[in-house]
């Protein structure tokens, strides 16, 4: 028998999450049966989507949702031998027993010099989100100008680099001067700190006087309203997230986008990367190839200790991380 730790949603978040909103419990797991495996968490992911999903998909007492890189430590399933690593969506748990149906093996030829934690980042869901948002939603083309906000985050930093690989001009914004410097190191053409900018409108216009062909939206709210007038005709907007609105207790309202969308003939589309699940393996290999070629670089913000999951989650929501926020067990 294995005793697993699990973080649960003690009470639904009201505004920004608090430590008291979480509860750490222990649960005794059953012995794996034929066809099942026992997993031990190695790295766990904390992501912005967990905040809105908790309101709509969870009830109080549920284990917090999320992905992890886990090691198979006991197996009665030949597809997952002891010692192999998988990506699991079993949530904030230290151990779990499952039949393997929902497990994704890490790429079999994963290079030794690349951290397995990146299977939760650039070579995982955030990387896939960046790739599909650009290729499938924005249908971005060489020579176009792209704007990405929250550009130093897990998704935004990959978005900008892929756009550069494709021959685009990239404008990014972030909330600290350190993050601005990091994005410049990654090759972004123009970067600014939106928190210290005198005028967001003027900063955007100065970075791209002729406007934006594509906009990768991670922030929402007032930022989006300022961008709309600066989109070029036939511009495309990939709506990935709206982190500026996740902790609101009173919903934000207007200005509204309709006039700009009509007269500029814009296309705005929300998406989830699972829509292209059939492409995942091929896409992960493309991302890994760019990384091994040195075209894709990644920063990680690693917090040590399973007991620090809530602190890592709250820190990510307030922008403590540059790149992917991960918890190392």
N, C-alpha and C positions, 0 to 999 in steps of 0.2 A: 504494500500500500504506500502511496505517495501523498503527502500533504501539500496541497497547492495553495499559494496565496493569490487572492484576486481583489482588485479594486472595483468597488461598486459605486453606482450613483446613489448616494444616500438621500439626496433631495434634489429636485430640479433646480437648475441655476436660475437665479434672479439677478439679472445684470451680469457683471463680471464674476466668474467662478470664485469660490472661497474654499479653503482647505476643509471646512466643515461640511461641504457638499459631497465629500467622498468618504467612503468607509472601506477599510482593509479587513477582509475576512479570510479565514482559512477553510478549506474544504478537502475532505479525504476522497481521493480519486479511486475508482474501481480498477482492479487488475485488467489490463488490456486483454480483449478476447481475440479469437481468430479473425484476421483481417484488420485489426486495429493497431495503433501505435501510441506510444507515450512520448510527448514532446516536452522539452525543457527550453524555456525562453532564453535567448542569447542577447538579442536587441529588440526593443519595442519602439514603436513609432508614436509620436504625438503630432497631430495634424489639426489645422483649423476646422475641417469639416466636422470634427467630433462635437464641436459646440452646437451648431444648428441641428445636427442629426440627433443629439441627445434629447432635444425638445420634441421631435416628431417620431422617433423610432424607438425610444427607450421609456421604460417606466421606472419609478424609484425602486431600488433594490437590484436592478439589472447590473451585470458586469459591464464596465465601460467598453465600448466598441473600439476596435483598432486592429492593426496588423503587427506582426512580429516575425523576426527571423528566429526559428527554433531548431534545435538539434534533436534528432530522433534518438532517444536513449533506451527504448525498448520497442521491439517490433515483432508483430505477427502478420505483417503485410510485406510480401516480397518486393513490392514497388518502392518501399521506403526502408532500406536497410539501416541498421543501427549505425550511427555516426554521420548520416547524411543530414544536410541542412535544407529546410523548406521555409516558404513564406506561408503563414497561417493567419486567418482572420478571427482567431479565437478570443481577441480582446486583451484586456489588461490582466493576464494570468501568468503565473510563473511556470505552471505545468498544465498539460491538458491531454486527455485521451480522446482519440477520434479515429474514424475509419479511413481517413486519407482522401475522401472524395473531394474535399474543398482545399486540399493542400497543393501548393505550387512549388516544385523543386527549384532551387536556385539553378542557374545555368550550369550544365554539367562540366563545362570547361572554364569555370570561373577562375580568373588569374589569381595566383597566390599573393600578388602584391596589391590587390585591390580589396579593401575592407568589405566583409560580408554585409555590414550595416548599409551599404549603398543599395542593397536589394530593397530597402525601404525608402530610398531616395532617388538619385539620378538613374539608377538601373532598376527602378521599381515604379510604383504608382505615380509619384510626382514627375518622374522623367517621361512616362507614358502620357500623362496629362499635358505636359508641355508639348510633346511631339504631335499628339492628335489635335490639340487646340490650334497649332500652327498649320498643320498640313490638311486636316480634315475640315476644320471649321473656317479658319481664315484663308485657307488655300493660298498661302503666302508665296510671293514670286520674287525672284532676284531683282534687286534694285529698289524694292519698296521700303517704306519707312514704317517701323513698328514701334509702338509705345507699350511698355509693360510696367505696371505698378507693383508694389511689394516685390521689387525686382531682386532683392537680396535673399528672398525666401527660397524654400525648397523647389518650388515650381518656377518662380520668376527668374531665378538665376540660370536655370536650364533653358527656359524660353529664349532669353537673350542670346545665349551661346549658339543654340540651334539656328536662330535667325541669322547670326553672323556666318555660320557655316554655309547657309543658303544664299549668302551674298546680299543681305539686307542691311539697311542702316537702322541702328537700334538706339532708342532712347529709354532710359530707365529712371525710376525714382525710388528713393529709400528714405528711412527716417533717422539715420545718423551719418555723420561724416565718415566714420569708419566703414560703414556699408557702402557709401559712395565710392570710397577709395578701392574697395574690393571689387566693385562692379567695373571700375575703370581698368583694373588689372585683368579682368576677364575679357576685355575688348569691347565693352559697350562704347558707342560713339559719343553719346551725351548722357550725363547723369547729374541729378540734382537732389538735394535734401529738401523734401517737401515741407518739413517741419520748420526750417529756417528761411524758406523762400518768402520774399516780401509779397509776391503775388503768384499763386499757382498758375493762373491764366498766362501771365507774362513769361514765367519759366518754361511752360510748355511751348509757347509761341517762339521763344528764343531758341529752344532746342530743335525745333522743326518749323521754320517760317512758312513752308509750303504745306504744312499739315501732315496728317497721319493716314496711311493706307490701311493699317491694321492696328487694332488695340486689343491687347490681352489683359482682360479685366480680372483683378484679384481683390479689389478693395471696395468698389461700389460707393453708394452714398454721394456726397457732394463732389468728390473727385470725379466721378463719372459724368456728373452734370457739366463740369468745366471742360471736360474733354470733347463732348459731343460737337460743339460748334467748330472744333478744330479738325474734325475728321474730313478727309477728302471725299470727293464724289465716288460712289460705289465702294466706300470703305467697308471693312468687315470687322466685327467685334466678337471675340470669343469670350463668353462670360463663364469664368472658371470659379470665381468666388466673390464674396462681398464681406470681407472680414471686418470692415469698419462698422457693420450693422449687426454683427452676431450677438453683441452684448447689450443692445438697446432694450430698454424697458418700455419705451414709447416708440412705435414705428416711425421712421423718417418719411417725409413726404416731399415730392417735387423738388426742383423743377422737373418737368416732364420732357421726354425725348422725342415725341412724335413729330414735331415740325422739322427738326433736323433730319430725322430718319426719312421723312417723305421727300424733302427737297434735295437732300444729298444722296438719296436712294441707297441708304445704308442697309446692311444686313447684320443683325444682332442675334446671336444664338447661344443659349446655355447648353452645357454638355457635361457628361460624366464619361470617364475614360472606359468604363465597362462596355460602352456601346461597341467598341472595336476590339472586344476580347479575342475575337478570332485572329487578330493580328499581333497579339501580345508577344509571343515568342520571337517572331521575326523582328518586332520593334525593339525588344530588349537587346537582341543581338546587334542591331544598328547602334543603339545607345552605347553598348559596351565597346563596339568598334571605334566609335568616336573618342571614347575615353582612353583606350589603349593607344590610339594614335596621337593623343595629347590635344585633341580639339575640344574636349569637354572636360572641364575641371570642376571640382566640387568641394565645398566646405561643409563641415558637419559641426553641430553644436551638441556635444555628448554630455549627458548627465549620468552619473554613476549611481546605481542602486535602485532596485525595484520599488523600495519604499518611497522614492522621490518622484514617482510617476505624476502625482497631482502638481507638484511644484514645477516639473518640467513642462507640463501642459499649460499651466497658467503663465509661465515665463514665455513660452512660444506665442501665446495669444497677445502678450504685450510687447512682442518684438525683440526679446532678448537674443534670439538666434540669428546668426548669419548662416545661410544655407539650411540644411535639414536638421531638425531637432529630433534627437534619438536618445533613448535611455538604454544604457548598457547594464545588464544584470551582473 
